[in-house]
């Protein structure tokens, strides 16, 4: 829910960042990441993962979502373009800003891919866990 609230607040400042087009991407991306985490929370009781794998999936999904959102917002604030060439056309940040945004986007993407893969793996072969399904025929 925190990401949804942050995404809504980002929408209010889209025009105030150096590159409003990436600011809009940060706004919508943050909303989408918030919804993704809420959906994963709904699936979480169905996961068939070890405690260690479940903890890793949780940490990767949370960290990846936040990293992507922060990196996109800073891309808009800094006006970077190397990592987001379609939305960043005509803008350029300093080499340090470009590196920070690029590292944040890559780390966030890798974390989310790993977290989503673990959740998908955890959904394998486990049937419904409703009381009716547990009572038998």
Residue pairs with C-beta under 8 A, 6 or more apart in sequence:
1 34
1 38
2 34
3 30
3 31
3 33
3 34
3 37
3 65
3 66
3 69
4 30
4 31
4 34
4 35
4 38
5 34
6 30
6 34
6 69
7 27
7 28
7 29
7 30
7 31
7 33
7 34
7 69
8 31
10 23
10 26
10 27
10 30
10 73
11 27
13 23
14 20
14 23
14 24
14 27
14 76
15 23
16 23
17 23
17 73
17 76
17 77
17 79
18 76
18 77
18 78
18 79
18 91
19 75
19 76
19 79
19 80
19 81
19 87
19 88
19 91
20 76
21 76
21 87
21 88
22 72
22 75
22 76
22 79
22 80
22 84
22 87
22 88
22 91
23 73
23 76
23 77
25 72
25 75
25 76
25 84
25 87
26 69
26 72
26 73
26 75
26 76
29 68
29 69
29 72
30 69
30 72
30 73
33 65
33 66
33 68
33 69
34 65
36 61
36 65
37 61
37 62
37 65
40 61
40 119
43 119
43 123
45 129
46 122
46 123
46 126
46 128
46 129
47 54
47 57
47 119
47 122
47 123
47 126
48 122
48 123
48 124
48 125
48 126
49 57
49 118
49 121
49 122
53 118
53 121
53 122
54 118
54 122
56 114
56 115
56 118
57 115
57 118
57 119
57 122
58 115
59 115
60 111
60 112
60 114
60 115
60 118
61 111
61 112
61 115
61 116
61 119
63 108
63 111
64 107
64 108
64 109
64 110
64 111
64 112
64 113
64 114
64 115
65 108
65 112
66 108
67 104
67 105
67 107
67 108
67 111
68 104
68 105
68 108
68 109
68 112
69 108
70 104
71 83
71 100
71 101
71 103
71 104
71 105
71 108
72 84
72 105
74 80
74 97
74 100
74 101
74 104
75 83
75 84
75 87
75 88
75 93
75 101
75 105
78 93
78 94
78 97
78 101
79 88
79 91
79 92
79 93
80 88
80 91
80 92
80 93
80 97
80 98
80 101
80 102
81 87
81 88
81 89
81 90
81 91
81 92
81 93
81 98
82 88
82 93
82 98
82 101
82 102
83 98
83 101
83 102
83 105
83 106
84 101
84 105
92 98
93 101
127 133
